Amino acid sequence: MGGDDMNEVFTVAEAAAMLKVDPSTLRQRLRAGILGGFRIGTDWRITKADLDAFIERARNDYRTDDDADDQAALARAGSGDFEDWQAVKTRNGL
């Protein structure tokens, strides 16, 4: 964890506002260990590094148009196997 990320610490309310979610949602994730954080008394604190890691783990598998074209080429080739990827791309003019 970088030093700069440790210096940025947010309250649950601040982190919830940044993510545009209800603070109770973040508290639930903190209690479940899905979101990293630490307690000061009864109050939770979340470092920027923990928030960034949480966001990264929650990301979906974003696919570009090129990825969709590649998947279509595999379907046309009748293969879902990525081992023959270069042959499929060549055969389908990609």
C-alpha positions in Angstrom: 0.0 0.0 0.0 1.5 3.3 -1.0 2.1 6.1 1.6 -0.2 8.5 -0.2 -3.1 6.1 -0.2 -2.8 5.6 3.6 -2.9 9.3 4.2 -6.3 9.6 2.5 -8.9 8.2 4.9 -12.6 8.6 4.5 -15.6 8.2 6.8 -18.3 5.8 5.8 -20.5 8.8 4.9 -17.7 10.4 2.7 -17.0 7.1 0.9 -20.7 6.4 0.4 -21.2 9.9 -1.1 -18.3 9.2 -3.5 -19.8 5.9 -4.6 -23.4 7.3 -4.5 -24.6 4.5 -2.2 -26.3 4.5 1.1 -23.9 4.5 4.1 -25.6 1.3 5.4 -24.5 -0.5 2.3 -20.9 0.3 3.0 -21.2 -0.6 6.7 -22.6 -4.0 5.6 -19.7 -4.6 3.2 -17.2 -3.6 6.0 -18.7 -6.0 8.5 -18.7 -8.8 5.9 -15.0 -8.1 5.1 -15.9 -7.3 1.5 -14.6 -3.8 1.9 -11.4 -3.2 3.8 -11.5 -0.7 6.6 -10.7 -0.1 10.3 -12.5 1.1 13.4 -11.8 4.0 15.6 -14.1 3.3 18.5 -17.5 2.5 16.9 -16.8 4.4 13.7 -15.4 2.9 10.5 -12.7 4.5 8.4 -11.7 3.5 4.9 -8.4 4.2 3.2 -8.3 5.3 -0.4 -6.3 2.1 -1.1 -9.1 -0.1 0.4 -11.7 1.8 -1.6 -9.7 1.5 -4.8 -9.3 -2.3 -4.2 -13.0 -2.7 -3.5 -13.9 -0.9 -6.7 -11.4 -2.9 -8.7 -12.8 -6.3 -7.4 -16.3 -5.2 -8.1 -15.7 -4.2 -11.7 -17.5 -6.1 -14.4 -15.7 -7.6 -17.4 -15.9 -4.6 -19.7 -15.6 -5.6 -23.4 -14.7 -3.4 -26.2 -16.2 -3.6 -29.7 -13.1 -5.4 -30.8 -13.7 -8.0 -28.1 -17.2 -8.5 -29.4 -15.9 -8.9 -33.0 -13.4 -11.5 -31.7 -16.1 -13.4 -30.0 -18.2 -13.3 -33.2 -15.3 -14.6 -35.2 -14.9 -17.5 -32.8 -18.6 -18.3 -33.1 -18.4 -18.2 -36.9 -15.5 -20.6 -36.7 -17.5 -23.0 -34.6 -14.9 -22.9 -31.8 -15.0 -21.6 -28.3 -11.4 -22.7 -27.8 -9.0 -19.8 -27.4 -6.0 -22.0 -28.3 -6.6 -21.6 -32.1 -7.2 -17.9 -31.7 -4.7 -16.7 -34.3 -6.1 -19.1 -36.9 -9.6 -17.9 -36.2 -8.6 -14.2 -36.5 -6.7 -14.9 -39.8 -9.5 -17.0 -41.3 -12.1 -14.3 -40.5 -10.0 -11.4 -41.7 -9.5 -9.8 -38.3 
